Structures are given as structure tokens and as C-alpha cells.
Amino acid sequence: INSQGSVSTDLAFPFQPPPPTADPNGGHSIFLDLVPNNVFNALASGQTIQVLLFCLLFGLAMGKIPQPSSLSLSQALNAVYRACTVLTNWFVWGLPFATFVLIADQTASTGTKPLMLMGGYLLVMGLSCLTFLAGAFAIIAIRSRRSYWATIKTLQPLLMVAITTRSTVASLPWVINLLSERLRFNLVVVELLVPLQAALLRTGPALVYTSGALFIAQLYGHQLAIPDLMLVGVVSALLALTTGGMGSLLILSQMSIVCGYLKLPFEAAFALFVAVDAAVDTLMTLSSVSTVAASTAMIAPSHRETVQSAETVAQDLEAEPAR
């Protein structure tokens, strides 16, 4: 009892923990999180899974509308999409200068000491990103039947957009445009696969988690056995699937989950990762975009394959009456 003059207060502090509150949605909360409450908010925050689900449901609903009505809406949306692509194409010319400004600002604010401390990690990330890019270019060159250097030159605008924006979602229109118009892959298949694979093939975050865990283990002198390496790979791949719509700093903070399985401290190393966030985010975006483009090129039929298949069907139809 707290007494001051004629006023007294009875203070009681419960020493028992409050009863746990049950989740009103139970196990269905994971599935409910996939449904966007506001699709425009999901677009602004980069919730890829929610936007993808809305697009699929909207497309199914469009298929139930009579064709004359749905065709006009499809043409209007296609016109908006192409106008945005042309507008972005105009800004591509200024992207090298913008990239230089971003790198200069990052270096001036952090200094060169964090870059020297994280030099080994950035080197591993850079070599891994170059490996993904080289493999992606080779797959696209084989599928499009072009030379390797011609493929690199064709995909150069996509690389500039990925480096400058550091956003996989912002690079998707360029992936669709380059694969369908310049490399002549089937437009319908490309437009279906690119957003789907961008949500499922999270190569960049998986690469960050794997290389980051190995870097922290080496930093603290922690030896990793083969089971530990396998655990890092599996956990990183599964954890990368949950990074849709997350910012780069939030993606980096989830590395603590991988380090927790290995019983490694992460809080002290997190400041070093934040200091080189711009470079890591750029390499992460390049890895994800190149994987999406290469996997789409592996699945989508090219223009030559589509023509050959149409000719084969026509020949079979012509040969049927003779039988």
C-alpha cells in the first residue's frame, strides 16, 4: 500500500505469467496471409506472393467474362504495360550515371574500412554471382540459338536495371520484354512463368544466407563438419522462400536463424553486413534475376520450336484424310 497523506493506493503485482492467447485463426493463419487485404498495399510493399495470387484469381475471373468485354480490358492493360516499358527504356540511358552516384555515396558514408573487413565475403558473393550469371547466359544462348556474346549484349539493359533498382520485382518487365520480343520465346508462357518463378526461385537470399553463415563461422573460428554444411544449405533454401516482399536489411536480419542452428553469434557481425548492404543487395538481385531468366528460357518454347510444332500438326492433319 502506497500512502501519501490522505491518499493511499493499493498496488498489486501478479507474479504469474498471463495466460497464453490462442490464435483466432489457428493453423489457417499461414494461408490467410497469402490473401491480400489491399492489393495496392501489397504492390507498394512488394508482397510478391499476395500479388501473384491476386493476379491468378483476377485472370480466372477475366476468363469467365464474355470475350468482347474482356478483350477491351486486356488491350487497355497491355497498353499501360507497354507504355511503362517504353518509359523505363528512356531512363536506361541514365542508369550508369545513377549507379556511379549510388556507389560513390555508399563509399563516402561508410568509408573503406568496412569494405576491407568484408573483402573476403564480398569476393565470395561476387564470384558466386558471376557463376550464376555465366550459367544463365549459357542456358539462354543455347535455348535461343545465339552466340554467347550476343546474348550478353541483348541482356545488358536487364543487368543495368537490376543493378540500379536492386529490386527483382522491378526487373521482371524487362525479363518478359527481352525473352519474348528480342529472344523470341513464347509470350504467353513467359508472362506466366516469370512472376511465378520470381516468387519461388529465391536464389539471391539463399546465396546470402549460405555465404554469410560460412563467413561468420570462419570469423569466429568455428569449424563446420559436413552435416553442418548440409544443414546450412537446407535451412538457407527454405528460409529464402519466406523473403518475398522483404527489404534487404530484413533479409539480412533473418541470417540469425541460420546462425542459431550453428550456435554462432550474429549480433556483432550484423553491423558489418549493414555497412556493405548496397553491394550485397546488388549481387543478390543479379543472382535472382539471372536465375529467373534462365529457368524461364529452359521451359518456354522458342519461336522456332512453336513454328515447327505448328507445321508438324498441319502435316498430320493433311495426312489424315489419305489414311
TORKOL-4160 file (C-alpha; in steps of 0.2 Angstrom, whole numbers, padded with zeros to 4 digits, m for minus):
323
<pt num="1" X="0000" Y="0000" Z="0000"/>
<pt num="2" X="0007" Y="0017" Z="m0005"/>
<pt num="3" X="0001" Y="0031" Z="0006"/>
<pt num="4" X="0004" Y="0049" Z="0004"/>
<pt num="5" X="m0006" Y="0060" Z="0016"/>
<pt num="6" X="m0025" Y="0056" Z="0015"/>
<pt num="7" X="m0022" Y="0047" Z="m0002"/>
<pt num="8" X="m0017" Y="0029" Z="m0002"/>
<pt num="9" X="m0015" Y="0017" Z="m0017"/>
<pt num="10" X="m0016" Y="m0002" Z="m0016"/>
<pt num="11" X="m0003" Y="m0009" Z="m0029"/>
<pt num="12" X="m0004" Y="m0027" Z="m0033"/>
<pt num="13" X="0009" Y="m0036" Z="m0045"/>
<pt num="14" X="0004" Y="m0053" Z="m0051"/>
<pt num="15" X="0019" Y="m0065" Z="m0052"/>
<pt num="16" X="0011" Y="m0077" Z="m0063"/>
<pt num="17" X="0013" Y="m0076" Z="m0082"/>
<pt num="18" X="m0003" Y="m0071" Z="m0091"/>
<pt num="19" X="m0012" Y="m0085" Z="m0099"/>
<pt num="20" X="m0007" Y="m0088" Z="m0117"/>
<pt num="21" X="m0019" Y="m0080" Z="m0130"/>
<pt num="22" X="m0024" Y="m0093" Z="m0143"/>
<pt num="23" X="m0023" Y="m0088" Z="m0162"/>
<pt num="24" X="m0040" Y="m0085" Z="m0168"/>
<pt num="25" X="m0036" Y="m0091" Z="m0185"/>
<pt num="26" X="m0027" Y="m0107" Z="m0178"/>
<pt num="27" X="m0016" Y="m0116" Z="m0192"/>
<pt num="28" X="m0026" Y="m0106" Z="m0206"/>
<pt num="29" X="m0016" Y="m0090" Z="m0202"/>
<pt num="30" X="m0002" Y="m0095" Z="m0215"/>
<pt num="31" X="m0015" Y="m0097" Z="m0229"/>
<pt num="32" X="m0024" Y="m0081" Z="m0224"/>
<pt num="33" X="m0008" Y="m0072" Z="m0225"/>
<pt num="34" X="m0007" Y="m0076" Z="m0244"/>
<pt num="35" X="m0023" Y="m0067" Z="m0247"/>
<pt num="36" X="m0020" Y="m0048" Z="m0249"/>
<pt num="37" X="m0032" Y="m0036" Z="m0239"/>
<pt num="38" X="m0027" Y="m0022" Z="m0250"/>
<pt num="39" X="m0019" Y="m0027" Z="m0267"/>
<pt num="40" X="m0012" Y="m0009" Z="m0269"/>
<pt num="41" X="m0004" Y="m0010" Z="m0252"/>
<pt num="42" X="0003" Y="m0027" Z="m0257"/>
<pt num="43" X="0010" Y="m0019" Z="m0273"/>
<pt num="44" X="0018" Y="m0005" Z="m0264"/>
<pt num="45" X="0026" Y="m0016" Z="m0251"/>
<pt num="46" X="0032" Y="m0029" Z="m0263"/>
<pt num="47" X="0022" Y="m0044" Z="m0257"/>
<pt num="48" X="0026" Y="m0055" Z="m0272"/>
<pt num="49" X="0015" Y="m0070" Z="m0266"/>
<pt num="50" X="0000" Y="m0060" Z="m0262"/>
<pt num="51" X="0001" Y="m0050" Z="m0279"/>
<pt num="52" X="0004" Y="m0066" Z="m0288"/>
<pt num="53" X="m0012" Y="m0074" Z="m0280"/>
<pt num="54" X="m0022" Y="m0059" Z="m0284"/>
<pt num="55" X="m0016" Y="m0059" Z="m0302"/>
<pt num="56" X="m0021" Y="m0078" Z="m0304"/>
<pt num="57" X="m0038" Y="m0076" Z="m0297"/>
<pt num="58" X="m0041" Y="m0060" Z="m0307"/>
<pt num="59" X="m0036" Y="m0069" Z="m0323"/>
<pt num="60" X="m0048" Y="m0083" Z="m0319"/>
<pt num="61" X="m0062" Y="m0071" Z="m0316"/>
<pt num="62" X="m0057" Y="m0062" Z="m0333"/>
<pt num="63" X="m0059" Y="m0079" Z="m0341"/>
<pt num="64" X="m0077" Y="m0080" Z="m0336"/>
<pt num="65" X="m0082" Y="m0064" Z="m0344"/>
<pt num="66" X="m0088" Y="m0063" Z="m0362"/>
<pt num="67" X="m0073" Y="m0061" Z="m0374"/>
<pt num="68" X="m0078" Y="m0044" Z="m0381"/>
<pt num="69" X="m0079" Y="m0036" Z="m0364"/>
<pt num="70" X="m0063" Y="m0045" Z="m0358"/>
<pt num="71" X="m0053" Y="m0041" Z="m0374"/>
<pt num="72" X="m0055" Y="m0022" Z="m0372"/>
<pt num="73" X="m0049" Y="m0023" Z="m0354"/>
<pt num="74" X="m0034" Y="m0034" Z="m0359"/>
<pt num="75" X="m0029" Y="m0022" Z="m0373"/>
<pt num="76" X="m0030" Y="m0007" Z="m0361"/>
<pt num="77" X="m0019" Y="m0016" Z="m0348"/>
<pt num="78" X="m0007" Y="m0021" Z="m0362"/>
<pt num="79" X="m0006" Y="m0003" Z="m0367"/>
<pt num="80" X="m0002" Y="0003" Z="m0350"/>
<pt num="81" X="0011" Y="m0011" Z="m0348"/>
<pt num="82" X="0020" Y="m0006" Z="m0364"/>
<pt num="83" X="0019" Y="0012" Z="m0360"/>
<pt num="84" X="0028" Y="0009" Z="m0344"/>
<pt num="85" X="0041" Y="m0002" Z="m0353"/>
<pt num="86" X="0045" Y="0012" Z="m0365"/>
<pt num="87" X="0046" Y="0025" Z="m0351"/>
<pt num="88" X="0058" Y="0014" Z="m0342"/>
<pt num="89" X="0068" Y="0012" Z="m0358"/>
<pt num="90" X="0071" Y="0030" Z="m0359"/>
<pt num="91" X="0078" Y="0031" Z="m0341"/>
<pt num="92" X="0090" Y="0016" Z="m0345"/>
<pt num="93" X="0102" Y="0029" Z="m0353"/>
<pt num="94" X="0105" Y="0037" Z="m0336"/>
<pt num="95" X="0107" Y="0022" Z="m0326"/>
<pt num="96" X="0126" Y="0020" Z="m0327"/>
<pt num="97" X="0127" Y="0038" Z="m0320"/>
<pt num="98" X="0115" Y="0034" Z="m0307"/>
<pt num="99" X="0124" Y="0018" Z="m0302"/>
<pt num="100" X="0140" Y="0028" Z="m0300"/>
<pt num="101" X="0132" Y="0041" Z="m0289"/>
<pt num="102" X="0125" Y="0027" Z="m0278"/>
<pt num="103" X="0141" Y="0018" Z="m0276"/>
<pt num="104" X="0150" Y="0034" Z="m0273"/>
<pt num="105" X="0138" Y="0039" Z="m0259"/>
<pt num="106" X="0139" Y="0022" Z="m0251"/>
<pt num="107" X="0158" Y="0023" Z="m0251"/>
<pt num="108" X="0158" Y="0040" Z="m0244"/>
<pt num="109" X="0146" Y="0037" Z="m0230"/>
<pt num="110" X="0154" Y="0021" Z="m0224"/>
<pt num="111" X="0172" Y="0023" Z="m0228"/>
<pt num="112" X="0184" Y="0009" Z="m0235"/>
<pt num="113" X="0187" Y="0001" Z="m0218"/>
<pt num="114" X="0171" Y="m0010" Z="m0218"/>
<pt num="115" X="0174" Y="m0015" Z="m0236"/>
<pt num="116" X="0192" Y="m0021" Z="m0231"/>
<pt num="117" X="0185" Y="m0031" Z="m0217"/>
<pt num="118" X="0171" Y="m0039" Z="m0228"/>
<pt num="119" X="0183" Y="m0041" Z="m0243"/>
<pt num="120" X="0183" Y="m0060" Z="m0242"/>
<pt num="121" X="0164" Y="m0061" Z="m0241"/>
<pt num="122" X="0161" Y="m0049" Z="m0255"/>
<pt num="123" X="0173" Y="m0058" Z="m0266"/>
<pt num="124" X="0164" Y="m0075" Z="m0262"/>
<pt num="125" X="0147" Y="m0066" Z="m0266"/>
<pt num="126" X="0154" Y="m0058" Z="m0282"/>
<pt num="127" X="0162" Y="m0075" Z="m0288"/>
<pt num="128" X="0145" Y="m0084" Z="m0284"/>
<pt num="129" X="0135" Y="m0071" Z="m0293"/>
<pt num="130" X="0147" Y="m0072" Z="m0309"/>
<pt num="131" X="0144" Y="m0090" Z="m0309"/>
<pt num="132" X="0126" Y="m0089" Z="m0309"/>
<pt num="133" X="0127" Y="m0075" Z="m0322"/>
<pt num="134" X="0138" Y="m0086" Z="m0333"/>
<pt num="135" X="0127" Y="m0101" Z="m0332"/>
<pt num="136" X="0111" Y="m0091" Z="m0335"/>
<pt num="137" X="0119" Y="m0083" Z="m0351"/>
<pt num="138" X="0125" Y="m0100" Z="m0357"/>
<pt num="139" X="0107" Y="m0108" Z="m0355"/>
<pt num="140" X="0099" Y="m0093" Z="m0363"/>
<pt num="141" X="0111" Y="m0093" Z="m0378"/>
<pt num="142" X="0109" Y="m0112" Z="m0381"/>
<pt num="143" X="0090" Y="m0111" Z="m0380"/>
<pt num="144" X="0089" Y="m0095" Z="m0391"/>
<pt num="145" X="0102" Y="m0102" Z="m0403"/>
<pt num="146" X="0113" Y="m0086" Z="m0402"/>
<pt num="147" X="0131" Y="m0083" Z="m0398"/>
<pt num="148" X="0136" Y="m0081" Z="m0380"/>
<pt num="149" X="0142" Y="m0063" Z="m0383"/>
<pt num="150" X="0126" Y="m0058" Z="m0392"/>
<pt num="151" X="0116" Y="m0065" Z="m0378"/>
<pt num="152" X="0126" Y="m0054" Z="m0365"/>
<pt num="153" X="0123" Y="m0039" Z="m0376"/>
<pt num="154" X="0105" Y="m0042" Z="m0378"/>
<pt num="155" X="0103" Y="m0044" Z="m0359"/>
<pt num="156" X="0113" Y="m0029" Z="m0355"/>
<pt num="157" X="0098" Y="m0017" Z="m0351"/>
<pt num="158" X="0091" Y="m0030" Z="m0339"/>
<pt num="159" X="0108" Y="m0030" Z="m0330"/>
<pt num="160" X="0108" Y="m0011" Z="m0328"/>
<pt num="161" X="0090" Y="m0011" Z="m0322"/>
<pt num="162" X="0094" Y="m0024" Z="m0309"/>
<pt num="163" X="0110" Y="m0015" Z="m0303"/>
<pt num="164" X="0102" Y="0002" Z="m0302"/>
<pt num="165" X="0085" Y="m0003" Z="m0294"/>
<pt num="166" X="0091" Y="m0018" Z="m0284"/>
<pt num="167" X="0074" Y="m0025" Z="m0285"/>
<pt num="168" X="0069" Y="m0041" Z="m0293"/>
<pt num="169" X="0051" Y="m0036" Z="m0295"/>
<pt num="170" X="0056" Y="m0020" Z="m0304"/>
<pt num="171" X="0067" Y="m0031" Z="m0316"/>
<pt num="172" X="0053" Y="m0043" Z="m0321"/>
<pt num="173" X="0045" Y="m0032" Z="m0335"/>
<pt num="174" X="0062" Y="m0032" Z="m0343"/>
<pt num="175" X="0064" Y="m0050" Z="m0341"/>
<pt num="176" X="0047" Y="m0053" Z="m0350"/>
<pt num="177" X="0052" Y="m0040" Z="m0364"/>
<pt num="178" X="0069" Y="m0047" Z="m0368"/>
<pt num="179" X="0064" Y="m0065" Z="m0368"/>
<pt num="180" X="0048" Y="m0063" Z="m0378"/>
<pt num="181" X="0052" Y="m0049" Z="m0390"/>
<pt num="182" X="0071" Y="m0050" Z="m0393"/>
<pt num="183" X="0075" Y="m0068" Z="m0390"/>
<pt num="184" X="0058" Y="m0074" Z="m0397"/>
<pt num="185" X="0051" Y="m0085" Z="m0384"/>
<pt num="186" X="0033" Y="m0089" Z="m0382"/>
<pt num="187" X="0025" Y="m0073" Z="m0374"/>
<pt num="188" X="0011" Y="m0082" Z="m0365"/>
<pt num="189" X="0022" Y="m0095" Z="m0357"/>
<pt num="190" X="0035" Y="m0081" Z="m0352"/>
<pt num="191" X="0022" Y="m0070" Z="m0345"/>
<pt num="192" X="0015" Y="m0084" Z="m0334"/>
<pt num="193" X="0032" Y="m0091" Z="m0328"/>
<pt num="194" X="0042" Y="m0076" Z="m0324"/>
<pt num="195" X="0031" Y="m0069" Z="m0310"/>
<pt num="196" X="0029" Y="m0087" Z="m0303"/>
<pt num="197" X="0047" Y="m0091" Z="m0303"/>
<pt num="198" X="0052" Y="m0074" Z="m0296"/>
<pt num="199" X="0042" Y="m0079" Z="m0281"/>
<pt num="200" X="0048" Y="m0097" Z="m0279"/>
<pt num="201" X="0066" Y="m0096" Z="m0285"/>
<pt num="202" X="0074" Y="m0085" Z="m0272"/>
<pt num="203" X="0092" Y="m0088" Z="m0277"/>
<pt num="204" X="0099" Y="m0072" Z="m0271"/>
<pt num="205" X="0093" Y="m0073" Z="m0252"/>
<pt num="206" X="0099" Y="m0092" Z="m0252"/>
<pt num="207" X="0116" Y="m0087" Z="m0258"/>
<pt num="208" X="0117" Y="m0073" Z="m0245"/>
<pt num="209" X="0112" Y="m0084" Z="m0231"/>
<pt num="210" X="0124" Y="m0098" Z="m0236"/>
<pt num="211" X="0139" Y="m0087" Z="m0239"/>
<pt num="212" X="0135" Y="m0076" Z="m0223"/>
<pt num="213" X="0134" Y="m0091" Z="m0212"/>
<pt num="214" X="0151" Y="m0098" Z="m0218"/>
<pt num="215" X="0159" Y="m0081" Z="m0216"/>
<pt num="216" X="0153" Y="m0079" Z="m0198"/>
<pt num="217" X="0159" Y="m0097" Z="m0194"/>
<pt num="218" X="0176" Y="m0093" Z="m0201"/>
<pt num="219" X="0176" Y="m0076" Z="m0192"/>
<pt num="220" X="0174" Y="m0084" Z="m0175"/>
<pt num="221" X="0185" Y="m0099" Z="m0180"/>
<pt num="222" X="0171" Y="m0112" Z="m0179"/>
<pt num="223" X="0174" Y="m0127" Z="m0189"/>
<pt num="224" X="0159" Y="m0134" Z="m0199"/>
<pt num="225" X="0158" Y="m0153" Z="m0202"/>
<pt num="226" X="0149" Y="m0160" Z="m0217"/>
<pt num="227" X="0132" Y="m0162" Z="m0208"/>
<pt num="228" X="0133" Y="m0143" Z="m0203"/>
<pt num="229" X="0136" Y="m0138" Z="m0221"/>
<pt num="230" X="0121" Y="m0148" Z="m0227"/>
<pt num="231" X="0111" Y="m0140" Z="m0213"/>
<pt num="232" X="0116" Y="m0123" Z="m0219"/>
<pt num="233" X="0111" Y="m0127" Z="m0237"/>
<pt num="234" X="0094" Y="m0134" Z="m0232"/>
<pt num="235" X="0090" Y="m0120" Z="m0220"/>
<pt num="236" X="0095" Y="m0107" Z="m0232"/>
<pt num="237" X="0085" Y="m0114" Z="m0246"/>
<pt num="238" X="0069" Y="m0115" Z="m0235"/>
<pt num="239" X="0072" Y="m0098" Z="m0227"/>
<pt num="240" X="0074" Y="m0090" Z="m0244"/>
<pt num="241" X="0056" Y="m0094" Z="m0248"/>
<pt num="242" X="0050" Y="m0083" Z="m0235"/>
<pt num="243" X="0059" Y="m0067" Z="m0241"/>
<pt num="244" X="0046" Y="m0062" Z="m0254"/>
<pt num="245" X="0042" Y="m0044" Z="m0251"/>
<pt num="246" X="0056" Y="m0041" Z="m0238"/>
<pt num="247" X="0069" Y="m0027" Z="m0239"/>
<pt num="248" X="0087" Y="m0030" Z="m0239"/>
<pt num="249" X="0090" Y="m0026" Z="m0221"/>
<pt num="250" X="0076" Y="m0038" Z="m0216"/>
<pt num="251" X="0083" Y="m0052" Z="m0227"/>
<pt num="252" X="0100" Y="m0049" Z="m0218"/>
<pt num="253" X="0092" Y="m0050" Z="m0201"/>
<pt num="254" X="0085" Y="m0067" Z="m0204"/>
<pt num="255" X="0103" Y="m0074" Z="m0206"/>
<pt num="256" X="0102" Y="m0075" Z="m0187"/>
<pt num="257" X="0090" Y="m0090" Z="m0189"/>
<pt num="258" X="0104" Y="m0100" Z="m0199"/>
<pt num="259" X="0117" Y="m0094" Z="m0186"/>
<pt num="260" X="0106" Y="m0100" Z="m0172"/>
<pt num="261" X="0106" Y="m0118" Z="m0179"/>
<pt num="262" X="0125" Y="m0117" Z="m0179"/>
<pt num="263" X="0126" Y="m0108" Z="m0162"/>
<pt num="264" X="0135" Y="m0094" Z="m0169"/>
<pt num="265" X="0134" Y="m0076" Z="m0163"/>
<pt num="266" X="0126" Y="m0064" Z="m0176"/>
<pt num="267" X="0123" Y="m0048" Z="m0167"/>
<pt num="268" X="0141" Y="m0041" Z="m0169"/>
<pt num="269" X="0143" Y="m0047" Z="m0187"/>
<pt num="270" X="0126" Y="m0039" Z="m0192"/>
<pt num="271" X="0134" Y="m0021" Z="m0192"/>
<pt num="272" X="0147" Y="m0027" Z="m0204"/>
<pt num="273" X="0133" Y="m0034" Z="m0216"/>
<pt num="274" X="0123" Y="m0017" Z="m0215"/>
<pt num="275" X="0139" Y="m0007" Z="m0220"/>
<pt num="276" X="0140" Y="m0017" Z="m0236"/>
<pt num="277" X="0121" Y="m0019" Z="m0239"/>
<pt num="278" X="0121" Y="m0009" Z="m0256"/>
<pt num="279" X="0134" Y="m0021" Z="m0263"/>
<pt num="280" X="0126" Y="m0037" Z="m0256"/>
<pt num="281" X="0109" Y="m0032" Z="m0262"/>
<pt num="282" X="0115" Y="m0028" Z="m0279"/>
<pt num="283" X="0123" Y="m0046" Z="m0281"/>
<pt num="284" X="0108" Y="m0054" Z="m0273"/>
<pt num="285" X="0097" Y="m0045" Z="m0286"/>
<pt num="286" X="0108" Y="m0050" Z="m0300"/>
<pt num="287" X="0108" Y="m0069" Z="m0295"/>
<pt num="288" X="0089" Y="m0069" Z="m0293"/>
<pt num="289" X="0085" Y="m0061" Z="m0309"/>
<pt num="290" X="0098" Y="m0071" Z="m0319"/>
<pt num="291" X="0090" Y="m0087" Z="m0312"/>
<pt num="292" X="0073" Y="m0082" Z="m0316"/>
<pt num="293" X="0078" Y="m0078" Z="m0334"/>
<pt num="294" X="0087" Y="m0094" Z="m0337"/>
<pt num="295" X="0074" Y="m0105" Z="m0329"/>
<pt num="296" X="0061" Y="m0097" Z="m0340"/>
<pt num="297" X="0071" Y="m0099" Z="m0356"/>
<pt num="298" X="0073" Y="m0118" Z="m0351"/>
<pt num="299" X="0054" Y="m0121" Z="m0350"/>
<pt num="300" X="0047" Y="m0108" Z="m0363"/>
<pt num="301" X="0046" Y="m0114" Z="m0381"/>
<pt num="302" X="0056" Y="m0103" Z="m0393"/>
<pt num="303" X="0048" Y="m0096" Z="m0409"/>
<pt num="304" X="0057" Y="m0109" Z="m0420"/>
<pt num="305" X="0050" Y="m0123" Z="m0409"/>
<pt num="306" X="0032" Y="m0116" Z="m0410"/>
<pt num="307" X="0033" Y="m0114" Z="m0429"/>
<pt num="308" X="0040" Y="m0132" Z="m0431"/>
<pt num="309" X="0026" Y="m0139" Z="m0420"/>
<pt num="310" X="0013" Y="m0130" Z="m0429"/>
<pt num="311" X="0020" Y="m0137" Z="m0446"/>
<pt num="312" X="0020" Y="m0154" Z="m0439"/>
<pt num="313" X="0002" Y="m0153" Z="m0433"/>
<pt num="314" X="m0003" Y="m0146" Z="m0450"/>
<pt num="315" X="0006" Y="m0160" Z="m0459"/>
<pt num="316" X="m0003" Y="m0173" Z="m0448"/>
<pt num="317" X="m0020" Y="m0165" Z="m0452"/>
<pt num="318" X="m0016" Y="m0166" Z="m0471"/>
<pt num="319" X="m0011" Y="m0184" Z="m0470"/>
<pt num="320" X="m0026" Y="m0190" Z="m0460"/>
<pt num="321" X="m0039" Y="m0190" Z="m0475"/>
<pt num="322" X="m0027" Y="m0200" Z="m0485"/>
<pt num="323" X="m0027" Y="m0214" Z="m0472"/>
